[in-house]
Amino acid sequence: MRATTRLLQSCRVTFFTRENCGLCTNARKVLADVWEKRPFAFSEIDIVKPEHKSWRDKYDFDVPVIHISKASAPVEDPSLSSKAVKLMHRFTQDEVLSKMDGVESS
């Protein structure tokens, strides 16, 4: 990744997923396509892992889920998930970009 690309990452996308999830595979492709248009900071959380039990309790039947925040925002906190800017299940590039626009302008 180029240094100039890092400077343009004003959003962070946190991707909540699990193994062998067909919707998650599709969501990952959508995020890759969005990244080609507008790079963003990225983190992925596998909700099945024991250390992510609090996220599994929230999103067990909802993955894939993405939270979109400013890149400078604190790391995602399960207790604040109701306030997160998010998309769930199936989403398009346009929906992700629209949410990113909203986060960047807030």
C-alpha positions as CSV (number, residue, x, y, z in Angstrom):
1,M,0.0,0.0,0.0
2,R,1.3,3.4,-0.9
3,A,1.9,6.1,1.8
4,T,-0.5,8.5,0.0
5,T,-3.2,5.9,0.2
6,R,-2.9,5.7,4.0
7,L,-3.5,9.5,4.2
8,L,-6.8,9.1,2.3
9,Q,-8.2,6.5,4.8
10,S,-10.6,8.7,6.7
11,C,-13.0,5.8,7.5
12,R,-12.5,2.5,9.2
13,V,-14.6,-0.5,8.4
14,T,-14.9,-3.3,10.9
15,F,-16.1,-6.5,9.4
16,F,-17.9,-9.1,11.6
17,T,-17.8,-12.5,10.0
18,R,-17.5,-16.2,10.5
19,E,-15.9,-19.1,8.5
20,N,-17.9,-20.9,5.8
21,C,-20.4,-18.0,5.5
22,G,-21.5,-17.5,1.9
23,L,-23.0,-14.0,2.6
24,C,-19.6,-13.1,4.2
25,T,-17.8,-14.1,1.1
26,N,-20.0,-11.8,-1.0
27,A,-19.7,-9.0,1.5
28,R,-15.9,-9.3,1.5
29,K,-16.0,-8.9,-2.3
30,V,-18.2,-5.8,-2.0
31,L,-15.7,-4.3,0.5
32,A,-12.8,-5.1,-1.8
33,D,-14.5,-3.3,-4.6
34,V,-15.2,-0.3,-2.4
35,W,-11.6,-0.2,-1.3
36,E,-10.5,0.0,-4.9
37,K,-12.6,3.2,-5.2
38,R,-12.0,4.7,-1.7
39,P,-9.4,3.1,0.5
40,F,-10.3,2.7,4.2
41,A,-8.7,1.2,7.3
42,F,-10.0,-2.3,7.9
43,S,-10.3,-4.8,10.7
44,E,-12.0,-8.1,10.7
45,I,-13.6,-9.9,13.7
46,D,-14.4,-13.6,13.5
47,I,-17.3,-13.8,15.9
48,V,-16.9,-17.5,16.5
49,K,-13.5,-17.1,18.2
50,P,-13.8,-17.4,22.0
51,E,-12.2,-13.9,22.5
52,H,-15.1,-12.4,20.5
53,K,-17.9,-13.9,22.5
54,S,-19.5,-10.5,23.2
55,W,-19.7,-9.9,19.5
56,R,-21.1,-13.4,18.8
57,D,-23.8,-12.6,21.4
58,K,-24.8,-9.6,19.4
59,Y,-24.4,-10.8,15.8
60,D,-24.6,-14.6,15.9
61,F,-27.5,-14.7,13.4
62,D,-26.7,-11.5,11.6
63,V,-23.3,-11.8,9.9
64,P,-22.0,-10.3,7.8
65,V,-22.1,-7.0,9.6
66,I,-19.9,-4.0,9.0
67,H,-19.4,-1.0,11.3
68,I,-18.2,2.2,9.6
69,S,-16.5,4.9,11.7
70,K,-13.9,7.6,11.3
71,A,-10.5,6.0,11.2
72,S,-9.5,8.1,14.3
73,A,-12.5,6.7,16.3
74,P,-11.8,4.4,19.2
75,V,-11.8,0.6,18.6
76,E,-15.3,-0.9,18.3
77,D,-16.9,-1.7,21.7
78,P,-19.8,-4.2,22.0
79,S,-21.6,-2.1,24.6
80,L,-21.8,0.8,22.0
81,S,-22.9,-1.3,19.0
82,S,-26.4,0.1,19.0
83,K,-24.9,3.5,18.1
84,A,-22.7,2.2,15.3
85,V,-23.2,3.1,11.7
86,K,-23.7,-0.3,10.2
87,L,-24.9,-2.5,7.4
88,M,-26.0,-6.1,7.8
89,H,-26.5,-9.2,5.7
90,R,-26.5,-8.0,2.1
91,F,-25.2,-4.6,1.0
92,T,-24.0,-3.0,-2.1
93,Q,-21.0,-0.8,-2.9
94,D,-23.3,2.2,-3.2
95,E,-24.7,1.6,0.3
96,V,-21.2,1.3,1.8
97,L,-20.1,4.4,0.0
98,S,-23.2,6.3,1.2
99,K,-22.6,5.3,4.8
100,M,-18.9,6.3,4.5
101,D,-20.0,9.8,3.1
102,G,-22.2,10.2,6.2
103,V,-19.5,9.2,8.6
104,E,-17.0,11.5,6.9
105,S,-19.3,14.5,7.0
106,S,-20.3,14.1,10.7
